[in-house]
Amino acid sequence: METQTKQYRTPAKKLLKFFESSRNRWKAKCLEAKRRVKLLQTKVADLQFSRERWKQEAKQLRLETRQLRAELEEQKTFAR
């Protein structure tokens, strides 16, 4: 099977410039997308870390609250 090359009527110099600028736009778009993905991955990792930290703090505060309520109930029974 023969491969046919496309025949352009536009001069090669103009085509070269067009194809080069097209490639450059594509590369810039790809690099920007990669940069954005990296930025979002970093943001997600930071948010996950923050979420875990807040979750641990909430658990600790719940435990402390239970202990204080138990102490309060104990003191109420002694006061009677």
N, CA, C and O atoms as a Maestro MAE file, in Angstrom:
{
 s_m_m2io_version
 :::
 2.0.0
}

f_m_ct {
 s_m_title
 :::
 protein
 m_atom[320] {
  # First column is atom index #
  i_m_mmod_type
  r_m_x_coord
  r_m_y_coord
  r_m_z_coord
  i_m_residue_number
  s_m_chain_name
  s_m_pdb_residue_name
  s_m_pdb_atom_name
  i_m_atomic_number
  :::
  1 25 0.850 -1.178 0.000 1 A "MET " " N  " 7
  2 3 0.000 0.000 0.000 1 A "MET " " CA " 6
  3 2 0.890 1.233 0.000 1 A "MET " " C  " 6
  4 15 1.808 1.359 0.811 1 A "MET " " O  " 8
  5 25 0.609 2.113 -0.897 2 A "GLU " " N  " 7
  6 3 1.404 3.337 -1.006 2 A "GLU " " CA " 6
  7 2 0.881 4.392 -0.045 2 A "GLU " " C  " 6
  8 15 -0.324 4.520 0.173 2 A "GLU " " O  " 8
  9 25 1.811 5.139 0.522 3 A "THR " " N  " 7
  10 3 1.387 6.271 1.344 3 A "THR " " CA " 6
  11 2 1.388 7.493 0.457 3 A "THR " " C  " 6
  12 15 2.353 7.775 -0.253 3 A "THR " " O  " 8
  13 25 0.309 8.193 0.516 4 A "GLN " " N  " 7
  14 3 0.212 9.381 -0.314 4 A "GLN " " CA " 6
  15 2 0.529 10.587 0.545 4 A "GLN " " C  " 6
  16 15 0.032 10.722 1.663 4 A "GLN " " O  " 8
  17 25 1.358 11.455 0.009 5 A "THR " " N  " 7
  18 3 1.657 12.691 0.726 5 A "THR " " CA " 6
  19 2 0.690 13.742 0.246 5 A "THR " " C  " 6
  20 15 0.341 13.813 -0.932 5 A "THR " " O  " 8
  21 25 0.269 14.549 1.181 6 A "LYS " " N  " 7
  22 3 -0.698 15.588 0.848 6 A "LYS " " CA " 6
  23 2 0.028 16.729 0.128 6 A "LYS " " C  " 6
  24 15 1.104 17.159 0.544 6 A "LYS " " O  " 8
  25 25 -0.558 17.188 -0.917 7 A "GLN " " N  " 7
  26 3 0.024 18.290 -1.679 7 A "GLN " " CA " 6
  27 2 -0.640 19.595 -1.230 7 A "GLN " " C  " 6
  28 15 -1.855 19.760 -1.340 7 A "GLN " " O  " 8
  29 25 0.164 20.495 -0.735 8 A "TYR " " N  " 7
  30 3 -0.338 21.793 -0.302 8 A "TYR " " CA " 6
  31 2 -0.045 22.821 -1.375 8 A "TYR " " C  " 6
  32 15 0.996 22.774 -2.031 8 A "TYR " " O  " 8
  33 25 -0.968 23.747 -1.545 9 A "ARG " " N  " 7
  34 3 -0.744 24.833 -2.508 9 A "ARG " " CA " 6
  35 2 -0.026 25.991 -1.840 9 A "ARG " " C  " 6
  36 15 0.587 26.827 -2.504 9 A "ARG " " O  " 8
  37 25 -0.110 26.028 -0.500 10 A "THR " " N  " 7
  38 3 0.540 27.095 0.251 10 A "THR " " CA " 6
  39 2 2.048 26.842 0.252 10 A "THR " " C  " 6
  40 15 2.495 25.697 0.315 10 A "THR " " O  " 8
  41 25 2.823 27.919 0.182 11 A "PRO " " N  " 7
  42 3 4.281 27.748 0.197 11 A "PRO " " CA " 6
  43 2 4.753 27.069 1.490 11 A "PRO " " C  " 6
  44 15 4.187 27.286 2.561 11 A "PRO " " O  " 8
  45 25 5.784 26.258 1.369 12 A "ALA " " N  " 7
  46 3 6.307 25.491 2.506 12 A "ALA " " CA " 6
  47 2 6.721 26.408 3.657 12 A "ALA " " C  " 6
  48 15 6.566 26.044 4.822 12 A "ALA " " O  " 8
  49 25 7.240 27.578 3.345 13 A "LYS " " N  " 7
  50 3 7.691 28.518 4.385 13 A "LYS " " CA " 6
  51 2 6.519 28.916 5.294 13 A "LYS " " C  " 6
  52 15 6.660 28.959 6.517 13 A "LYS " " O  " 8
  53 25 5.362 29.205 4.682 14 A "LYS " " N  " 7
  54 3 4.179 29.576 5.464 14 A "LYS " " CA " 6
  55 2 3.655 28.379 6.254 14 A "LYS " " C  " 6
  56 15 3.266 28.511 7.414 14 A "LYS " " O  " 8
  57 25 3.652 27.212 5.613 15 A "LEU " " N  " 7
  58 3 3.192 26.010 6.306 15 A "LEU " " CA " 6
  59 2 4.078 25.691 7.500 15 A "LEU " " C  " 6
  60 15 3.586 25.336 8.571 15 A "LEU " " O  " 8
  61 25 5.369 25.818 7.313 16 A "LEU " " N  " 7
  62 3 6.306 25.541 8.395 16 A "LEU " " CA " 6
  63 2 6.026 26.447 9.588 16 A "LEU " " C  " 6
  64 15 5.991 25.998 10.733 16 A "LEU " " O  " 8
  65 25 5.829 27.731 9.299 17 A "LYS " " N  " 7
  66 3 5.546 28.686 10.377 17 A "LYS " " CA " 6
  67 2 4.227 28.338 11.077 17 A "LYS " " C  " 6
  68 15 4.132 28.396 12.303 17 A "LYS " " O  " 8
  69 25 3.214 27.978 10.286 18 A "PHE " " N  " 7
  70 3 1.912 27.614 10.856 18 A "PHE " " CA " 6
  71 2 2.024 26.367 11.728 18 A "PHE " " C  " 6
  72 15 1.536 26.346 12.858 18 A "PHE " " O  " 8
  73 25 2.671 25.326 11.197 19 A "PHE " " N  " 7
  74 3 2.800 24.080 11.951 19 A "PHE " " CA " 6
  75 2 3.640 24.273 13.211 19 A "PHE " " C  " 6
  76 15 3.352 23.678 14.249 19 A "PHE " " O  " 8
  77 25 4.663 25.092 13.121 20 A "GLU " " N  " 7
  78 3 5.513 25.364 14.290 20 A "GLU " " CA " 6
  79 2 4.720 26.102 15.372 20 A "GLU " " C  " 6
  80 15 4.801 25.757 16.551 20 A "GLU " " O  " 8
  81 25 3.955 27.116 14.967 21 A "SER " " N  " 7
  82 3 3.170 27.854 15.964 21 A "SER " " CA " 6
  83 2 2.072 26.961 16.549 21 A "SER " " C  " 6
  84 15 1.749 27.061 17.733 21 A "SER " " O  " 8
  85 25 1.506 26.096 15.720 22 A "SER " " N  " 7
  86 3 0.486 25.160 16.199 22 A "SER " " CA " 6
  87 2 1.092 24.215 17.237 22 A "SER " " C  " 6
  88 15 0.500 23.975 18.289 22 A "SER " " O  " 8
  89 25 2.270 23.684 16.933 23 A "ARG " " N  " 7
  90 3 2.959 22.801 17.876 23 A "ARG " " CA " 6
  91 2 3.290 23.536 19.166 23 A "ARG " " C  " 6
  92 15 3.132 22.979 20.252 23 A "ARG " " O  " 8
  93 25 3.744 24.771 19.062 24 A "ASN " " N  " 7
  94 3 4.107 25.548 20.247 24 A "ASN " " CA " 6
  95 2 2.893 25.826 21.129 24 A "ASN " " C  " 6
  96 15 2.984 25.776 22.356 24 A "ASN " " O  " 8
  97 25 1.750 26.120 20.493 25 A "ARG " " N  " 7
  98 3 0.524 26.333 21.274 25 A "ARG " " CA " 6
  99 2 0.112 25.051 21.986 25 A "ARG " " C  " 6
  100 15 -0.293 25.079 23.148 25 A "ARG " " O  " 8
  101 25 0.218 23.926 21.281 26 A "TRP " " N  " 7
  102 3 -0.136 22.645 21.865 26 A "TRP " " CA " 6
  103 2 0.772 22.321 23.050 26 A "TRP " " C  " 6
  104 15 0.304 21.870 24.096 26 A "TRP " " O  " 8
  105 25 2.072 22.555 22.876 27 A "LYS " " N  " 7
  106 3 3.022 22.281 23.963 27 A "LYS " " CA " 6
  107 2 2.752 23.183 25.165 27 A "LYS " " C  " 6
  108 15 2.789 22.728 26.309 27 A "LYS " " O  " 8
  109 25 2.481 24.451 24.905 28 A "ALA " " N  " 7
  110 3 2.195 25.385 26.000 28 A "ALA " " CA " 6
  111 2 0.929 24.957 26.745 28 A "ALA " " C  " 6
  112 15 0.874 25.000 27.974 28 A "ALA " " O  " 8
  113 25 -0.081 24.547 25.983 29 A "LYS " " N  " 7
  114 3 -1.337 24.095 26.590 29 A "LYS " " CA " 6
  115 2 -1.090 22.854 27.449 29 A "LYS " " C  " 6
  116 15 -1.627 22.743 28.551 29 A "LYS " " O  " 8
  117 25 -0.294 21.937 26.953 30 A "CYS " " N  " 7
  118 3 0.026 20.711 27.678 30 A "CYS " " CA " 6
  119 2 0.806 21.032 28.956 30 A "CYS " " C  " 6
  120 15 0.502 20.487 30.017 30 A "CYS " " O  " 8
  121 25 1.799 21.903 28.864 31 A "LEU " " N  " 7
  122 3 2.595 22.283 30.040 31 A "LEU " " CA " 6
  123 2 1.724 22.969 31.093 31 A "LEU " " C  " 6
  124 15 1.883 22.728 32.290 31 A "LEU " " O  " 8
  125 25 0.814 23.816 30.645 32 A "GLU " " N  " 7
  126 3 -0.085 24.505 31.574 32 A "GLU " " CA " 6
  127 2 -0.996 23.492 32.268 32 A "GLU " " C  " 6
  128 15 -1.247 23.598 33.468 32 A "GLU " " O  " 8
  129 25 -1.484 22.522 31.518 33 A "ALA " " N  " 7
  130 3 -2.346 21.492 32.103 33 A "ALA " " CA " 6
  131 2 -1.565 20.670 33.133 33 A "ALA " " C  " 6
  132 15 -2.093 20.351 34.198 33 A "ALA " " O  " 8
  133 25 -0.318 20.330 32.821 34 A "LYS " " N  " 7
  134 3 0.513 19.574 33.764 34 A "LYS " " CA " 6
  135 2 0.769 20.392 35.021 34 A "LYS " " C  " 6
  136 15 0.733 19.857 36.129 34 A "LYS " " O  " 8
  137 25 1.026 21.676 34.856 35 A "ARG " " N  " 7
  138 3 1.268 22.559 35.995 35 A "ARG " " CA " 6
  139 2 0.025 22.623 36.875 35 A "ARG " " C  " 6
  140 15 0.115 22.572 38.102 35 A "ARG " " O  " 8
  141 25 -1.128 22.734 36.237 36 A "ARG " " N  " 7
  142 3 -2.395 22.813 36.967 36 A "ARG " " CA " 6
  143 2 -2.690 21.513 37.722 36 A "ARG " " C  " 6
  144 15 -3.151 21.540 38.864 36 A "ARG " " O  " 8
  145 25 -2.421 20.385 37.078 37 A "VAL " " N  " 7
  146 3 -2.619 19.087 37.731 37 A "VAL " " CA " 6
  147 2 -1.731 18.989 38.968 37 A "VAL " " C  " 6
  148 15 -2.189 18.569 40.030 37 A "VAL " " O  " 8
  149 25 -0.467 19.374 38.835 38 A "LYS " " N  " 7
  150 3 0.462 19.325 39.965 38 A "LYS " " CA " 6
  151 2 -0.023 20.239 41.092 38 A "LYS " " C  " 6
  152 15 0.016 19.861 42.263 38 A "LYS " " O  " 8
  153 25 -0.473 21.426 40.738 39 A "LEU " " N  " 7
  154 3 -0.989 22.375 41.722 39 A "LEU " " CA " 6
  155 2 -2.192 21.790 42.464 39 A "LEU " " C  " 6
  156 15 -2.281 21.891 43.687 39 A "LEU " " O  " 8
  157 25 -3.109 21.183 41.725 40 A "LEU " " N  " 7
  158 3 -4.301 20.599 42.343 40 A "LEU " " CA " 6
  159 2 -3.959 19.382 43.196 40 A "LEU " " C  " 6
  160 15 -4.569 19.171 44.244 40 A "LEU " " O  " 8
  161 25 -2.985 18.574 42.753 41 A "GLN " " N  " 7
  162 3 -2.565 17.429 43.554 41 A "GLN " " CA " 6
  163 2 -1.979 17.894 44.887 41 A "GLN " " C  " 6
  164 15 -2.242 17.295 45.930 41 A "GLN " " O  " 8
  165 25 -1.194 18.951 44.846 42 A "THR " " N  " 7
  166 3 -0.612 19.507 46.065 42 A "THR " " CA " 6
  167 2 -1.712 20.026 46.978 42 A "THR " " C  " 6
  168 15 -1.674 19.820 48.192 42 A "THR " " O  " 8
  169 25 -2.685 20.695 46.390 43 A "LYS " " N  " 7
  170 3 -3.794 21.236 47.177 43 A "LYS " " CA " 6
  171 2 -4.594 20.111 47.836 43 A "LYS " " C  " 6
  172 15 -4.970 20.220 49.003 43 A "LYS " " O  " 8
  173 25 -4.851 19.044 47.100 44 A "VAL " " N  " 7
  174 3 -5.587 17.904 47.645 44 A "VAL " " CA " 6
  175 2 -4.803 17.282 48.800 44 A "VAL " " C  " 6
  176 15 -5.378 16.958 49.839 44 A "VAL " " O  " 8
  177 25 -3.502 17.115 48.622 45 A "ALA " " N  " 7
  178 3 -2.683 16.532 49.690 45 A "ALA " " CA " 6
  179 2 -2.722 17.414 50.937 45 A "ALA " " C  " 6
  180 15 -2.836 16.905 52.052 45 A "ALA " " O  " 8
  181 25 -2.627 18.727 50.756 46 A "ASP " " N  " 7
  182 3 -2.692 19.655 51.888 46 A "ASP " " CA " 6
  183 2 -4.042 19.570 52.591 46 A "ASP " " C  " 6
  184 15 -4.110 19.571 53.820 46 A "ASP " " O  " 8
  185 25 -5.109 19.497 51.811 47 A "LEU " " N  " 7
  186 3 -6.447 19.420 52.394 47 A "LEU " " CA " 6
  187 2 -6.666 18.103 53.134 47 A "LEU " " C  " 6
  188 15 -7.310 18.078 54.183 47 A "LEU " " O  " 8
  189 25 -6.138 17.020 52.597 48 A "GLN " " N  " 7
  190 3 -6.269 15.737 53.280 48 A "GLN " " CA " 6
  191 2 -5.519 15.762 54.614 48 A "GLN " " C  " 6
  192 15 -6.015 15.263 55.624 48 A "GLN " " O  " 8
  193 25 -4.329 16.343 54.606 49 A "PHE " " N  " 7
  194 3 -3.549 16.454 55.838 49 A "PHE " " CA " 6
  195 2 -4.303 17.298 56.857 49 A "PHE " " C  " 6
  196 15 -4.399 16.933 58.029 49 A "PHE " " O  " 8
  197 25 -4.836 18.430 56.403 50 A "SER " " N  " 7
  198 3 -5.581 19.325 57.286 50 A "SER " " CA " 6
  199 2 -6.815 18.628 57.842 50 A "SER " " C  " 6
  200 15 -7.124 18.750 59.027 50 A "SER " " O  " 8
  201 25 -7.511 17.904 56.992 51 A "ARG " " N  " 7
  202 3 -8.726 17.195 57.415 51 A "ARG " " CA " 6
  203 2 -8.403 16.167 58.498 51 A "ARG " " C  " 6
  204 15 -9.125 16.054 59.488 51 A "ARG " " O  " 8
  205 25 -7.325 15.425 58.308 52 A "GLU " " N  " 7
  206 3 -6.921 14.436 59.308 52 A "GLU " " CA " 6
  207 2 -6.568 15.102 60.634 52 A "GLU " " C  " 6
  208 15 -6.912 14.603 61.706 52 A "GLU " " O  " 8
  209 25 -5.878 16.233 60.544 53 A "ARG " " N  " 7
  210 3 -5.495 16.963 61.752 53 A "ARG " " CA " 6
  211 2 -6.736 17.432 62.507 53 A "ARG " " C  " 6
  212 15 -6.804 17.291 63.728 53 A "ARG " " O  " 8
  213 25 -7.722 17.990 61.794 54 A "TRP " " N  " 7
  214 3 -8.955 18.451 62.438 54 A "TRP " " CA " 6
  215 2 -9.759 17.280 62.999 54 A "TRP " " C  " 6
  216 15 -10.379 17.387 64.057 54 A "TRP " " O  " 8
  217 25 -9.739 16.161 62.272 55 A "LYS " " N  " 7
  218 3 -10.453 14.977 62.735 55 A "LYS " " CA " 6
  219 2 -9.861 14.488 64.064 55 A "LYS " " C  " 6
  220 15 -10.597 14.150 64.992 55 A "LYS " " O  " 8
  221 25 -8.540 14.456 64.143 56 A "GLN " " N  " 7
  222 3 -7.877 14.038 65.379 56 A "GLN " " CA " 6
  223 2 -8.195 15.004 66.525 56 A "GLN " " C  " 6
  224 15 -8.441 14.587 67.657 56 A "GLN " " O  " 8
  225 25 -8.185 16.295 66.207 57 A "GLU " " N  " 7
  226 3 -8.489 17.296 67.238 57 A "GLU " " CA " 6
  227 2 -9.932 17.139 67.734 57 A "GLU " " C  " 6
  228 15 -10.192 17.253 68.932 57 A "GLU " " O  " 8
  229 25 -10.853 16.883 66.829 58 A "ALA " " N  " 7
  230 3 -12.258 16.699 67.211 58 A "ALA " " CA " 6
  231 2 -12.413 15.465 68.093 58 A "ALA " " C  " 6
  232 15 -13.142 15.502 69.084 58 A "ALA " " O  " 8
  233 25 -11.736 14.373 67.743 59 A "LYS " " N  " 7
  234 3 -11.797 13.169 68.564 59 A "LYS " " CA " 6
  235 2 -11.266 13.444 69.966 59 A "LYS " " C  " 6
  236 15 -11.858 13.018 70.958 59 A "LYS " " O  " 8
  237 25 -10.155 14.152 70.038 60 A "GLN " " N  " 7
  238 3 -9.550 14.481 71.325 60 A "GLN " " CA " 6
  239 2 -10.496 15.347 72.164 60 A "GLN " " C  " 6
  240 15 -10.654 15.124 73.364 60 A "GLN " " O  " 8
  241 25 -11.116 16.330 71.524 61 A "LEU " " N  " 7
  242 3 -12.039 17.205 72.247 61 A "LEU " " CA " 6
  243 2 -13.292 16.455 72.704 61 A "LEU " " C  " 6
  244 15 -13.810 16.728 73.786 61 A "LEU " " O  " 8
  245 25 -13.788 15.511 71.890 62 A "ARG " " N  " 7
  246 3 -14.923 14.690 72.308 62 A "ARG " " CA " 6
  247 2 -14.577 13.866 73.548 62 A "ARG " " C  " 6
  248 15 -15.369 13.763 74.485 62 A "ARG " " O  " 8
  249 25 -13.389 13.290 73.532 63 A "LEU " " N  " 7
  250 3 -12.939 12.494 74.667 63 A "LEU " " CA " 6
  251 2 -12.832 13.370 75.917 63 A "LEU " " C  " 6
  252 15 -13.279 12.991 76.999 63 A "LEU " " O  " 8
  253 25 -12.241 14.530 75.745 64 A "GLU " " N  " 7
  254 3 -12.093 15.467 76.869 64 A "GLU " " CA " 6
  255 2 -13.468 15.889 77.404 64 A "GLU " " C  " 6
  256 15 -13.666 15.985 78.616 64 A "GLU " " O  " 8
  257 25 -14.401 16.138 76.503 65 A "THR " " N  " 7
  258 3 -15.752 16.537 76.898 65 A "THR " " CA " 6
  259 2 -16.415 15.423 77.714 65 A "THR " " C  " 6
  260 15 -17.029 15.682 78.750 65 A "THR " " O  " 8
  261 25 -16.284 14.189 77.237 66 A "ARG " " N  " 7
  262 3 -16.862 13.052 77.975 66 A "ARG " " CA " 6
  263 2 -16.279 12.958 79.387 66 A "ARG " " C  " 6
  264 15 -16.995 12.737 80.364 66 A "ARG " " O  " 8
  265 25 -14.951 13.135 79.461 67 A "GLN " " N  " 7
  266 3 -14.288 13.049 80.762 67 A "GLN " " CA " 6
  267 2 -14.767 14.165 81.692 67 A "GLN " " C  " 6
  268 15 -15.025 13.930 82.872 67 A "GLN " " O  " 8
  269 25 -14.881 15.360 81.161 68 A "LEU " " N  " 7
  270 3 -15.332 16.487 81.987 68 A "LEU " " CA " 6
  271 2 -16.777 16.311 82.428 68 A "LEU " " C  " 6
  272 15 -17.126 16.647 83.560 68 A "LEU " " O  " 8
  273 25 -17.623 15.785 81.537 69 A "ARG " " N  " 7
  274 3 -19.020 15.535 81.908 69 A "ARG " " CA " 6
  275 2 -19.102 14.475 83.010 69 A "ARG " " C  " 6
  276 15 -19.906 14.582 83.936 69 A "ARG " " O  " 8
  277 25 -18.262 13.461 82.890 70 A "ALA " " N  " 7
  278 3 -18.239 12.409 83.914 70 A "ALA " " CA " 6
  279 2 -17.792 13.000 85.255 70 A "ALA " " C  " 6
  280 15 -18.365 12.691 86.300 70 A "ALA " " O  " 8
  281 25 -16.761 13.854 85.215 71 A "GLU " " N  " 7
  282 3 -16.294 14.514 86.441 71 A "GLU " " CA " 6
  283 2 -17.400 15.372 87.048 71 A "GLU " " C  " 6
  284 15 -17.596 15.376 88.263 71 A "GLU " " O  " 8
  285 25 -18.113 16.088 86.204 72 A "LEU " " N  " 7
  286 3 -19.191 16.961 86.669 72 A "LEU " " CA " 6
  287 2 -20.297 16.135 87.325 72 A "LEU " " C  " 6
  288 15 -20.791 16.492 88.395 72 A "LEU " " O  " 8
  289 25 -20.682 15.038 86.685 73 A "GLU " " N  " 7
  290 3 -21.705 14.167 87.263 73 A "GLU " " CA " 6
  291 2 -21.240 13.606 88.609 73 A "GLU " " C  " 6
  292 15 -22.023 13.501 89.553 73 A "GLU " " O  " 8
  293 25 -19.954 13.246 88.682 74 A "GLU " " N  " 7
  294 3 -19.393 12.716 89.917 74 A "GLU " " CA " 6
  295 2 -19.444 13.759 91.034 74 A "GLU " " C  " 6
  296 15 -19.790 13.450 92.175 74 A "GLU " " O  " 8
  297 25 -19.096 14.992 90.687 75 A "GLN " " N  " 7
  298 3 -19.133 16.075 91.669 75 A "GLN " " CA " 6
  299 2 -20.573 16.377 92.116 75 A "GLN " " C  " 6
  300 15 -20.816 16.707 93.276 75 A "GLN " " O  " 8
  301 25 -21.515 16.257 91.178 76 A "LYS " " N  " 7
  302 3 -22.915 16.491 91.535 76 A "LYS " " CA " 6
  303 2 -23.398 15.439 92.519 76 A "LYS " " C  " 6
  304 15 -24.156 15.745 93.440 76 A "LYS " " O  " 8
  305 25 -22.961 14.199 92.327 77 A "THR " " N  " 7
  306 3 -23.400 13.149 93.248 77 A "THR " " CA " 6
  307 2 -22.778 13.326 94.628 77 A "THR " " C  " 6
  308 15 -23.426 13.012 95.626 77 A "THR " " O  " 8
  309 25 -21.561 13.812 94.716 78 A "PHE " " N  " 7
  310 3 -20.925 14.065 95.995 78 A "PHE " " CA " 6
  311 2 -21.538 15.281 96.706 78 A "PHE " " C  " 6
  312 15 -21.585 15.333 97.935 78 A "PHE " " O  " 8
  313 25 -21.997 16.234 95.933 79 A "ALA " " N  " 7
  314 3 -22.578 17.459 96.513 79 A "ALA " " CA " 6
  315 2 -23.937 17.182 97.136 79 A "ALA " " C  " 6
  316 15 -24.370 17.942 98.001 79 A "ALA " " O  " 8
  317 25 -24.596 16.166 96.746 80 A "ARG " " N  " 7
  318 3 -25.943 15.865 97.270 80 A "ARG " " CA " 6
  319 2 -25.905 15.309 98.623 80 A "ARG " " C  " 6
  320 15 -26.952 15.006 99.196 80 A "ARG " " O  " 8
  :::
 }
 m_bond[319] {
  # First column is bond index #
  i_m_from
  i_m_to
  i_m_order
  :::
  1 1 2 1
  2 2 3 1
  3 3 4 2
  4 3 5 1
  5 5 6 1
  6 6 7 1
  7 7 8 2
  8 7 9 1
  9 9 10 1
  10 10 11 1
  11 11 12 2
  12 11 13 1
  13 13 14 1
  14 14 15 1
  15 15 16 2
  16 15 17 1
  17 17 18 1
  18 18 19 1
  19 19 20 2
  20 19 21 1
  21 21 22 1
  22 22 23 1
  23 23 24 2
  24 23 25 1
  25 25 26 1
  26 26 27 1
  27 27 28 2
  28 27 29 1
  29 29 30 1
  30 30 31 1
  31 31 32 2
  32 31 33 1
  33 33 34 1
  34 34 35 1
  35 35 36 2
  36 35 37 1
  37 37 38 1
  38 38 39 1
  39 39 40 2
  40 39 41 1
  41 41 42 1
  42 42 43 1
  43 43 44 2
  44 43 45 1
  45 45 46 1
  46 46 47 1
  47 47 48 2
  48 47 49 1
  49 49 50 1
  50 50 51 1
  51 51 52 2
  52 51 53 1
  53 53 54 1
  54 54 55 1
  55 55 56 2
  56 55 57 1
  57 57 58 1
  58 58 59 1
  59 59 60 2
  60 59 61 1
  61 61 62 1
  62 62 63 1
  63 63 64 2
  64 63 65 1
  65 65 66 1
  66 66 67 1
  67 67 68 2
  68 67 69 1
  69 69 70 1
  70 70 71 1
  71 71 72 2
  72 71 73 1
  73 73 74 1
  74 74 75 1
  75 75 76 2
  76 75 77 1
  77 77 78 1
  78 78 79 1
  79 79 80 2
  80 79 81 1
  81 81 82 1
  82 82 83 1
  83 83 84 2
  84 83 85 1
  85 85 86 1
  86 86 87 1
  87 87 88 2
  88 87 89 1
  89 89 90 1
  90 90 91 1
  91 91 92 2
  92 91 93 1
  93 93 94 1
  94 94 95 1
  95 95 96 2
  96 95 97 1
  97 97 98 1
  98 98 99 1
  99 99 100 2
  100 99 101 1
  101 101 102 1
  102 102 103 1
  103 103 104 2
  104 103 105 1
  105 105 106 1
  106 106 107 1
  107 107 108 2
  108 107 109 1
  109 109 110 1
  110 110 111 1
  111 111 112 2
  112 111 113 1
  113 113 114 1
  114 114 115 1
  115 115 116 2
  116 115 117 1
  117 117 118 1
  118 118 119 1
  119 119 120 2
  120 119 121 1
  121 121 122 1
  122 122 123 1
  123 123 124 2
  124 123 125 1
  125 125 126 1
  126 126 127 1
  127 127 128 2
  128 127 129 1
  129 129 130 1
  130 130 131 1
  131 131 132 2
  132 131 133 1
  133 133 134 1
  134 134 135 1
  135 135 136 2
  136 135 137 1
  137 137 138 1
  138 138 139 1
  139 139 140 2
  140 139 141 1
  141 141 142 1
  142 142 143 1
  143 143 144 2
  144 143 145 1
  145 145 146 1
  146 146 147 1
  147 147 148 2
  148 147 149 1
  149 149 150 1
  150 150 151 1
  151 151 152 2
  152 151 153 1
  153 153 154 1
  154 154 155 1
  155 155 156 2
  156 155 157 1
  157 157 158 1
  158 158 159 1
  159 159 160 2
  160 159 161 1
  161 161 162 1
  162 162 163 1
  163 163 164 2
  164 163 165 1
  165 165 166 1
  166 166 167 1
  167 167 168 2
  168 167 169 1
  169 169 170 1
  170 170 171 1
  171 171 172 2
  172 171 173 1
  173 173 174 1
  174 174 175 1
  175 175 176 2
  176 175 177 1
  177 177 178 1
  178 178 179 1
  179 179 180 2
  180 179 181 1
  181 181 182 1
  182 182 183 1
  183 183 184 2
  184 183 185 1
  185 185 186 1
  186 186 187 1
  187 187 188 2
  188 187 189 1
  189 189 190 1
  190 190 191 1
  191 191 192 2
  192 191 193 1
  193 193 194 1
  194 194 195 1
  195 195 196 2
  196 195 197 1
  197 197 198 1
  198 198 199 1
  199 199 200 2
  200 199 201 1
  201 201 202 1
  202 202 203 1
  203 203 204 2
  204 203 205 1
  205 205 206 1
  206 206 207 1
  207 207 208 2
  208 207 209 1
  209 209 210 1
  210 210 211 1
  211 211 212 2
  212 211 213 1
  213 213 214 1
  214 214 215 1
  215 215 216 2
  216 215 217 1
  217 217 218 1
  218 218 219 1
  219 219 220 2
  220 219 221 1
  221 221 222 1
  222 222 223 1
  223 223 224 2
  224 223 225 1
  225 225 226 1
  226 226 227 1
  227 227 228 2
  228 227 229 1
  229 229 230 1
  230 230 231 1
  231 231 232 2
  232 231 233 1
  233 233 234 1
  234 234 235 1
  235 235 236 2
  236 235 237 1
  237 237 238 1
  238 238 239 1
  239 239 240 2
  240 239 241 1
  241 241 242 1
  242 242 243 1
  243 243 244 2
  244 243 245 1
  245 245 246 1
  246 246 247 1
  247 247 248 2
  248 247 249 1
  249 249 250 1
  250 250 251 1
  251 251 252 2
  252 251 253 1
  253 253 254 1
  254 254 255 1
  255 255 256 2
  256 255 257 1
  257 257 258 1
  258 258 259 1
  259 259 260 2
  260 259 261 1
  261 261 262 1
  262 262 263 1
  263 263 264 2
  264 263 265 1
  265 265 266 1
  266 266 267 1
  267 267 268 2
  268 267 269 1
  269 269 270 1
  270 270 271 1
  271 271 272 2
  272 271 273 1
  273 273 274 1
  274 274 275 1
  275 275 276 2
  276 275 277 1
  277 277 278 1
  278 278 279 1
  279 279 280 2
  280 279 281 1
  281 281 282 1
  282 282 283 1
  283 283 284 2
  284 283 285 1
  285 285 286 1
  286 286 287 1
  287 287 288 2
  288 287 289 1
  289 289 290 1
  290 290 291 1
  291 291 292 2
  292 291 293 1
  293 293 294 1
  294 294 295 1
  295 295 296 2
  296 295 297 1
  297 297 298 1
  298 298 299 1
  299 299 300 2
  300 299 301 1
  301 301 302 1
  302 302 303 1
  303 303 304 2
  304 303 305 1
  305 305 306 1
  306 306 307 1
  307 307 308 2
  308 307 309 1
  309 309 310 1
  310 310 311 1
  311 311 312 2
  312 311 313 1
  313 313 314 1
  314 314 315 1
  315 315 316 2
  316 315 317 1
  317 317 318 1
  318 318 319 1
  319 319 320 2
  :::
 }
}
